[in-house]
C-alpha cells in the first residue's frame, strides 16, 4: 500500500529508555501488555516508576561517565541505541546529523547540588568544576552529540510535558529550512530527590497522586523527500499544532482547537483516526482524552495513556507517546494509512498535538527486531 | 618528611587518575595529559580545584599552563606548600 505523504518529517526508527527497561523492545512489549511498570517510593516523596537497573558506568563505560548526571546518561543511552541496536540504518558518524532534545529544566538535581555546594563549601568557588556542565540544560544534547560525533545543529527545547512535541516542531523547521537532513529528536527526564521535591511542591494538595516517571525516547527523522522515507518510514509527522491554556480548566478547549486545526491542515477525516495517545493520567480525569472525544465525536479504536504505564515522565512524555503509538501500530496492519493523535498539556500552560500518518513501514518493519 | 611527601604524591596521583579516568598504572610521570591521556581544559581546571580542596592550598590559575603532566603538577603543589 502506498501512502501519500504531505511533506512532514518521517520517523524511520525510535529508541526508548523507560521504566520498562533499556531499549525499544522492552518499551514496546510493556505498552502492548498494558501493565504499568513497577513503582517504588521516590527519594523526593511519593511514588516513582524509574528506569530499572540504570547505571551509566555499566552501560556506557568508564570514559566520560565520572561526572555525567542521570538525565545526560539517559539521553546518551537512548541516542546510542538509535545508532546501534534500535537503528534503522545508522547515520554516518561525524556526518552533519542534527539532535533536538526536549527538557523541562535540564537536571534539577545537578543545578541544585552545584548551587548548594557553592553556598555551603568553605569558599564559594570550591565547587567541583566537572559538575558545572551538568547545570546547563543543554548538557544532555551536547554530550550526546560529542560522544557520537553528531555535527549538525544541536538544540535543546524546554517545555515540560510538551517538550517532545516542541522539539519535533523545531526538527521540522530545521528540515524545512534546509539546515539539516537527518535529525534525531526526542525528550529526556531524570528522576531525583530534587525533582521529586519540586514536583510534590508544585502540584501541592491538588496533585493528581500519579507516580513520577523518567526516561528518554528519541526518533530518527528523515525529510519527507528522502528516497527511503516512503519505503521504510514508520510514520509521517503530518501536523503539529500548539496553544496556550491559561489554567487547567482551559486545557480541554484549547487542545480541541489544536486538534481541529491539525485535522483541517490536510485530508484528515476524524473517522480515519486510529489511535490517540494522550499525556494525562486517568487519575487526573485527563482533559486531553476529553478533547479528543470532543473533536472526533467518538472514542478512537486505540487509546494509549503512557503516563498510566510509565508515570509522569515530563519532558520525555510526548516522545514516549509517539513511540507507544509506533509500538502498537507494529502489530496492527489496519493502522497503515490511518492517523494517530498525540497530545500534551504542560502545567505551565503549553498545549500541543501531533498528527501522525502511519506508513507501511510501521507494520512491515525494516529489520529482524521484534518491535 | 619523606613519608608526608610520598603520601602527598600518592594523593596527587589519585586525583589526576580520577579526573582523567585512568587506572593508576596507566598514568606516567611525564606523559602529557592532553596528548597521551586525552585530557581537556575543563579537566585541567578540575585537577587544579581538586588539589586545592584536597590539600587546602591555593594554586594560581596561571599555573595551569605548567600543569601538563604528573611531575609538573607535583612541582606546582610543592611550591604551593612552600609559599604557605
Interface residues (C-beta under 8 A of the other chain):
Chain A: X62 X63 X64 X66 X125 X126 X127 X128 X129 X130 X132 X133
Chain B: X18 X19 X21 X42 X43 X45 X46 X49 X50 X52 X53
